[in-house]
Amino acid sequence: MSDDPRRAVPRTDEVLASDVVRTAAAGLHPEVVRAGVRRAQDRARRGALAVGDVPTAAAAELAPRAEEVAVLNATGVIVHTNLGRSALSRAARESVLAAGGYVALEHDLATGRRAARGDAVRRLLLDRVGAAGDALVVNNGAAALLLATLALPGEVVLARGEMVEIGDGFRLHELLAGAGATVREVGATNRVRVADYASALGPRTGCVLKVHPSNFTLHGFTGAPSVRELAGLGVPLVVDLGSGLLAPSTVLPDEPDASSALQAGASLVTFSTDKLLGGPQGGVVLGDEALVARARRHPVARALRADKLSLAALAATLRQRDLTPTAAALAARPDDLLARVRALQAAVGGEVVDSVAVVGGGGAPGVELAGWALALPAPVAERLRVGSPPVVARVQDGRCLVDPRCVAADDTGRLVAALQAALAG
C-alpha cells in the first residue's frame, strides 16, 4: 500500500456502498449525496479526519441541518426569534405541504384568466381587521415599512424616541435613509408633541411615521401624541405596529393593533405576520386603497413579494377559528401550566418552581406572564439541546428551567422522553 495518505482515502463508490451512508442517503438527490461524500474525503486528505471515519463523517454531512430540525421550545419565550418566531398551526403547516405542488397562485380557476397574487389573503386581512381599503403582503415587516414610505416619497417625519434598532443591529431610520428617504427627526428622546410634528411639515413632507417601540419601554417623564392626534395634521400617517396584532387583545391591552390604528385615522399600517399574528414570516401594508396601490406598483415591490408557501400559510392562519400556537401560549392559564409541570415532575423528578414567560420577538416589552416550570440541574440544558428531539430550555440562577407554555400538548410525550434521556446522561 502507498504511504500517500491521499491514496488511503476510500474511493467514492466504496463510501457510497457503506451501510451508514446508504441509510443517511435515503430520499436525497444523488448529487447531494456525492457532494457530502466528497467533503468527508477532502477532510481526510487534509488530515482533519481519520481515513476509517470517512463513511461516518459522510453520513453526518447528509444529516439535516440545524434550520431543518424541529425543536421543542421550553424557554417560556413565546415569539422566540432564535427559534423561528411563531410556531405555525397544524392547518398552516398542512397548507404549506399542499402549496408545495402547483397552486392557483395567480390564476382564476373560474375564468381561466390571470389573477392577482395574494388576493385571497388580502380579503382575509381586511375582513379580520374590519376595514375598507386594500392590503399588500410582502416578505417581512421591514419590507412592509420600506414600501409604505416609498409609496409616499419625500421627507419622513419621525420622533427621535421612535428611531428604533431592531434585531442584529438594524435600525429602521437607517433602512429608510438607505432607500433614499430623508428622515426628519422631531421631539426629544422622552417627549414629543403634536406641535413638534406640525413645525416640521412642509412642501417636501411625504408622510408622518409613528413607530411602535416594541422592544423597549420608556418610563418616567415621557409623552407622545396619539394616532388620532397625528392623523389630524393633514398629511399621510404611516403607523408601524411591528408585532402584528390585528384587533385589541385582553391579554395584551397596551399593545397597539391594526384595527384601532386605522379607525383612529392612520393612512397605512405596517406589521409582521410571524409575531403576534402567529403566521409565517411576512409583512403587511394595509390601509388606504390608493396608497396601497402605489406601494404595489413600486418597482421595489417585485423584489419584496411573498412566495406561495408564505401566502398559503398566512391564509390558513387567518381563516382558522381555533387559537394559533402563539395565541394559545399567550392565553395559557397558570393552573393548567402547573398541572402540566406536576405531570412532568411525576415522570422525571425535579422541582416545581414558579416561572415568568415573556412575549418575545420585540413584542409587548415589559409584559410578564405568570406560569410554572420544572427545575433541573443546569447541565441538563445542554443534553436537552443535543437530544432527539432537541429541547431548548432556559438556564436561570444555575438551574435548567423547563417551561411547557410553548410546548403543544401533543408533544408532551416527546418532551418526557427527551427529559428522561437527558437525565440519564
ChimeraX attribute file (.defattr): number of C-alpha atoms within 10 A of each C-alpha:
attribute: neighborCount
match mode: 1-to-1
recipient: residues
	/A:1	5
	/A:2	7
	/A:3	7
	/A:4	9
	/A:5	13
	/A:6	15
	/A:7	11
	/A:8	14
	/A:9	21
	/A:10	16
	/A:11	12
	/A:12	13
	/A:13	10
	/A:14	11
	/A:15	23
	/A:16	20
	/A:17	12
	/A:18	13
	/A:19	13
	/A:20	16
	/A:21	24
	/A:22	14
	/A:23	12
	/A:24	18
	/A:25	20
	/A:26	11
	/A:27	8
	/A:28	10
	/A:29	9
	/A:30	12
	/A:31	9
	/A:32	12
	/A:33	21
	/A:34	18
	/A:35	14
	/A:36	20
	/A:37	26
	/A:38	17
	/A:39	15
	/A:40	26
	/A:41	27
	/A:42	15
	/A:43	16
	/A:44	22
	/A:45	18
	/A:46	11
	/A:47	12
	/A:48	11
	/A:49	15
	/A:50	16
	/A:51	19
	/A:52	12
	/A:53	13
	/A:54	23
	/A:55	24
	/A:56	17
	/A:57	23
	/A:58	25
	/A:59	23
	/A:60	17
	/A:61	20
	/A:62	20
	/A:63	14
	/A:64	10
	/A:65	9
	/A:66	8
	/A:67	9
	/A:68	8
	/A:69	11
	/A:70	12
	/A:71	18
	/A:72	23
	/A:73	25
	/A:74	21
	/A:75	25
	/A:76	28
	/A:77	23
	/A:78	29
	/A:79	27
	/A:80	20
	/A:81	15
	/A:82	7
	/A:83	16
	/A:84	14
	/A:85	21
	/A:86	26
	/A:87	24
	/A:88	20
	/A:89	21
	/A:90	14
	/A:91	17
	/A:92	27
	/A:93	18
	/A:94	14
	/A:95	20
	/A:96	19
	/A:97	12
	/A:98	14
	/A:99	18
	/A:100	11
	/A:101	9
	/A:102	8
	/A:103	12
	/A:104	12
	/A:105	19
	/A:106	14
	/A:107	14
	/A:108	12
	/A:109	10
	/A:110	6
	/A:111	8
	/A:112	8
	/A:113	9
	/A:114	12
	/A:115	14
	/A:116	11
	/A:117	19
	/A:118	23
	/A:119	17
	/A:120	13
	/A:121	22
	/A:122	20
	/A:123	15
	/A:124	18
	/A:125	22
	/A:126	18
	/A:127	12
	/A:128	14
	/A:129	18
	/A:130	15
	/A:131	16
	/A:132	14
	/A:133	17
	/A:134	20
	/A:135	27
	/A:136	26
	/A:137	32
	/A:138	28
	/A:139	22
	/A:140	20
	/A:141	25
	/A:142	25
	/A:143	24
	/A:144	28
	/A:145	30
	/A:146	24
	/A:147	27
	/A:148	30
	/A:149	24
	/A:150	22
	/A:151	20
	/A:152	20
	/A:153	15
	/A:154	17
	/A:155	23
	/A:156	28
	/A:157	23
	/A:158	22
	/A:159	25
	/A:160	17
	/A:161	20
	/A:162	23
	/A:163	19
	/A:164	18
	/A:165	15
	/A:166	15
	/A:167	10
	/A:168	6
	/A:169	8
	/A:170	12
	/A:171	14
	/A:172	18
	/A:173	22
	/A:174	16
	/A:175	15
	/A:176	19
	/A:177	14
	/A:178	11
	/A:179	14
	/A:180	13
	/A:181	20
	/A:182	19
	/A:183	20
	/A:184	18
	/A:185	19
	/A:186	22
	/A:187	18
	/A:188	15
	/A:189	14
	/A:190	16
	/A:191	17
	/A:192	20
	/A:193	17
	/A:194	16
	/A:195	13
	/A:196	16
	/A:197	20
	/A:198	16
	/A:199	9
	/A:200	17
	/A:201	19
	/A:202	10
	/A:203	7
	/A:204	12
	/A:205	19
	/A:206	22
	/A:207	23
	/A:208	30
	/A:209	25
	/A:210	24
	/A:211	21
	/A:212	19
	/A:213	21
	/A:214	22
	/A:215	18
	/A:216	13
	/A:217	10
	/A:218	12
	/A:219	7
	/A:220	6
	/A:221	7
	/A:222	12
	/A:223	15
	/A:224	17
	/A:225	15
	/A:226	13
	/A:227	19
	/A:228	16
	/A:229	13
	/A:230	25
	/A:231	20
	/A:232	14
	/A:233	15
	/A:234	11
	/A:235	16
	/A:236	21
	/A:237	27
	/A:238	30
	/A:239	27
	/A:240	29
	/A:241	25
	/A:242	27
	/A:243	29
	/A:244	26
	/A:245	23
	/A:246	22
	/A:247	16
	/A:248	15
	/A:249	12
	/A:250	9
	/A:251	12
	/A:252	14
	/A:253	10
	/A:254	11
	/A:255	20
	/A:256	23
	/A:257	23
	/A:258	28
	/A:259	20
	/A:260	17
	/A:261	24
	/A:262	25
	/A:263	14
	/A:264	16
	/A:265	19
	/A:266	26
	/A:267	25
	/A:268	28
	/A:269	29
	/A:270	30
	/A:271	30
	/A:272	30
	/A:273	28
	/A:274	26
	/A:275	30
	/A:276	26
	/A:277	20
	/A:278	28
	/A:279	28
	/A:280	28
	/A:281	21
	/A:282	25
	/A:283	26
	/A:284	28
	/A:285	29
	/A:286	30
	/A:287	26
	/A:288	19
	/A:289	15
	/A:290	13
	/A:291	22
	/A:292	22
	/A:293	15
	/A:294	16
	/A:295	23
	/A:296	21
	/A:297	13
	/A:298	14
	/A:299	12
	/A:300	15
	/A:301	21
	/A:302	11
	/A:303	10
	/A:304	19
	/A:305	21
	/A:306	20
	/A:307	15
	/A:308	20
	/A:309	21
	/A:310	23
	/A:311	30
	/A:312	26
	/A:313	27
	/A:314	28
	/A:315	24
	/A:316	23
	/A:317	27
	/A:318	18
	/A:319	15
	/A:320	12
	/A:321	8
	/A:322	11
	/A:323	14
	/A:324	23
	/A:325	21
	/A:326	24
	/A:327	16
	/A:328	16
	/A:329	22
	/A:330	21
	/A:331	14
	/A:332	15
	/A:333	14
	/A:334	16
	/A:335	11
	/A:336	12
	/A:337	18
	/A:338	21
	/A:339	12
	/A:340	20
	/A:341	25
	/A:342	18
	/A:343	15
	/A:344	23
	/A:345	18
	/A:346	10
	/A:347	13
	/A:348	17
	/A:349	16
	/A:350	18
	/A:351	16
	/A:352	18
	/A:353	15
	/A:354	15
	/A:355	19
	/A:356	15
	/A:357	21
	/A:358	20
	/A:359	23
	/A:360	23
	/A:361	25
	/A:362	18
	/A:363	25
	/A:364	22
	/A:365	16
	/A:366	13
	/A:367	16
	/A:368	12
	/A:369	20
	/A:370	14
	/A:371	22
	/A:372	27
	/A:373	31
	/A:374	27
	/A:375	24
	/A:376	22
	/A:377	14
	/A:378	17
	/A:379	15
	/A:380	20
	/A:381	23
	/A:382	16
	/A:383	20
	/A:384	25
	/A:385	17
	/A:386	13
	/A:387	17
	/A:388	18
	/A:389	17
	/A:390	19
	/A:391	26
	/A:392	24
	/A:393	25
	/A:394	20
	/A:395	19
	/A:396	10
	/A:397	8
	/A:398	11
	/A:399	16
	/A:400	24
	/A:401	30
	/A:402	29
	/A:403	29
	/A:404	27
	/A:405	31
	/A:406	24
	/A:407	23
	/A:408	15
	/A:409	12
	/A:410	8
	/A:411	11
	/A:412	16
	/A:413	11
	/A:414	17
	/A:415	25
	/A:416	16
	/A:417	16
	/A:418	22
	/A:419	25
	/A:420	15
	/A:421	16
	/A:422	20
	/A:423	17
	/A:424	9
	/A:425	10
